[in-house]
Amino acid sequence: MGRILGLDYGSKRVGIAETDDLKIIASPLTTVHSKDVIKYINEYAAKFDLEAVVVGMPKSLNSKDTDATHLVQQFVNLLRKKISPIQIILEDERFTSKIASQTMIMGGVKKSKRREKGNLDMVSASIILQSYLDRKAKGF
């Protein structure tokens, strides 16, 4: 059984989350610079059986592309070439930053830690990945 990574891709940073071996729970893992993410994924895949990578796809409330959609799509196209045959899955990331922020507040994370953008990116990546896991478990 392989693990799954979740990515919250941004032009500067990428939040990364991972599943447990049973693919039940997503947990924040790290944040890496955007230019280093493919190298990071390849190194991760060399250590663990990596089954898939779930990438958050930005969309507006009315399901239209946002300014960031094109950037993420370019990244996904490159990722498909660089980590083949690992499956790439796109997951709607609407509201993940807002949910991540609220989750951190409810979890008692101090304001100074919440302001560190990398922390928000990691939590967002775990929400994207958990959303995929939950949807898959329900058979969607």
N, C-alpha and C positions, 0 to 999 in steps of 0.2 A: 504494500500500500504506500503510495507516494504522498508527499505533502503538497500543499497549494500555497503559493504566495499571493498576496494582494498588494496592489500598487495604487497609490494616490499620486499621479504624475503631475509635476509642475515644471515650469521652465528653469527653475533654480534648484529645487529639491524634489525628492521622491520619497514619500512615506512608504514604508514596507511593513507588511504584517505577514504572519505565517499561521498555518493550521497546526494542530496537534497531529500525531500520527494517525488518529482515527478520523480526522477531518470533521470534527464536531465543533471545535471552538477556534476562533481567530484571535490572535494576540498580537499587539504591536511588537515590532522587531527592531527596526532602526530607521534612520533617515540617511540617504546618501545624495550626493550632488547628482544632478540629472545626467551629466556626462559620464558618470561612473556606474550607472544602474545596470547596464547590460553586463559589465564585468562582474558586478556583485552577483547578479542572477546566475551567471555561469559558474562562479566560485561556489555559490550555494548548491547548485545542481551537482557539482563534483563531490560535495559532502553528503548530501541527502538525495533520496529518490524524489525528484521534483516532477509531479504529475502535470501541473498546470499553473498558469499565472493569470490572475484576475485583475484586469485594469479598469479603474473607474473612468467612465465616459461621461464628460460633462454635457448636460443638456439643460435647456431653459425649462421653465415651468410648463410651457406649452409643447414640450418635446422637440423644440427646434435646436439647431446647433448654436453654441455660444462662441465667443471669441477664442476660448481655449479648446474647443472641439477639434479644430483643424490641427493644432499642435499635438494633441494626444493621438489623433489618427496617424499623423506622420510617425510618431514614436512607435505606435503599434505596428505599422508596416515594417519599420526597421527591426523591431523586436522579433517579428515573425521570421525574418531572414536570419537573425543572429542566434536564436535559441531553438530553432527547429530540431527535433520534432515535438518539443514541449508545446502543449496546447495553450493558446491564448484565448481568454474569455473576456468579453466586454460586459461591464456591469454599470447600470445607471448609478451615478453618484450624486444625484440631486439631494440637497440638504445634509450631506455627510459632514461638512465643516461645522454647520450649526449643531447637528446632533453630537459631534465630537466635542465641541465646546461645552455643551450642556452636560455631557457625560463626565467631562473632567471636573466641572463645577460640583456635580452631585457626588463625585468620588473624593471630594475634598482636596483637589489639587490646588496648590497656592496660585494666586494670580500671577506671580512672577514666572512660574513654570508654564502656566497656560499661555502666556505671551510669547514663549519661545515657539516660533512657528514650526520647528521640527517636531515638537511634541504633538501639536495639533495634526500634522501630516501623518504621523504614525497611527494616531487614534483614528483618523479618517480612513486610512488604509485598512485598519482592522474592521471598521464598520462596513466598508465596501465588501471585504471578504466575507464577513459574517452574513451580510445580506445575501450574497451568492449561496453560501452554505445553507441558509434557511430556506431559500427558494428551491434549491435542489432537493432538500429533504422533503419538501411538500410536493415534489414531483412536477414543478413548473420548469 
